[in-house]
């Protein structure tokens, strides 16, 4: 079978690889660090299942509300809240699933500190899949694992980007009573190549191997956390990178240097959502609900989501809100980011030059561009 989707549209979800009955599809990394499906024509039997399972070619049609319930909340467990990216709502929901003897699939750091989806079955594993990881995860065969567990009538929760949730839904073909899908408001998937180039430079400079990366470290408060990253080393020491020194987040949050091309035309924005529950930071929440320790924004999009949420509320400090309150602080809820036109050039340049040098070079904004941006900002006001 010929490839049905272009690089510009492919999300790298690997739904096609999971569904192929002959294992004829392999995800291969190109020079930008993103993975794309390659079909082995010798193995392919032209069954068409790969195309049918693609959520971009034909999005899933599962029923989700266009009027979700909106909560602001955080875990009553201060340790969980501090260790979480926002308010710890994901951990509390996941704990409910685990307490029922269920399984939770989420993104974790694996070999070489790269990110992959894993399945956990106990509280100890929850720490591995907690917190945001700002690069694209390798889903491997996680959809197959989920289908096998659901076939055994087990409870399963899956947490991923909206496109990954959509890929799971297409792979499964229909809903399962014991499946809970959790997504997050996504700004875009970053290239693992850029991330690894950043870590390689840190390891070389510090003469230490990186043991763990903690994005959105809350040492200086939740509101400053997007530009604060802690890097732990194998010798037990760590360094905190903030502001302009936090080069990976500088290149991501500002010039959008290494976001996957398909994220610029994401099909999974706005309403209705793909997941039963949507999570994010509740940026812009009223001061009385914000003590700068992290507040989760929780959208409950389905009846199943309501059931799980109702069972979790006792563990949260929470308040109900209107849908209109989420837009100002979460612009990527409805709108995709604009991909930097020099993104591919930047990523290929990492084959020759250090990450720090290239981020500074490609992030440079001229005086006139800054002036134009400032004028546009003033006019919007």
Beta strands, then each sheet from edge to edge (+ up, - down):
strand 1: 25-29
strand 2: 35-39
strand 3: 69-75
strand 4: 103-109
strand 5: 115-120
strand 6: 156-161
strand 7: 179-184
strand 8: 210-215
strand 9: 228-233
strand 10: 238-242
strand 11: 277-281
strand 12: 296-300
strand 13: 316-321
sheet 1: 1+ 2-
sheet 2: 5+ 4- 6- 7- 11- 12+ 3- 13+
sheet 3: 8+ 9- 10+
end
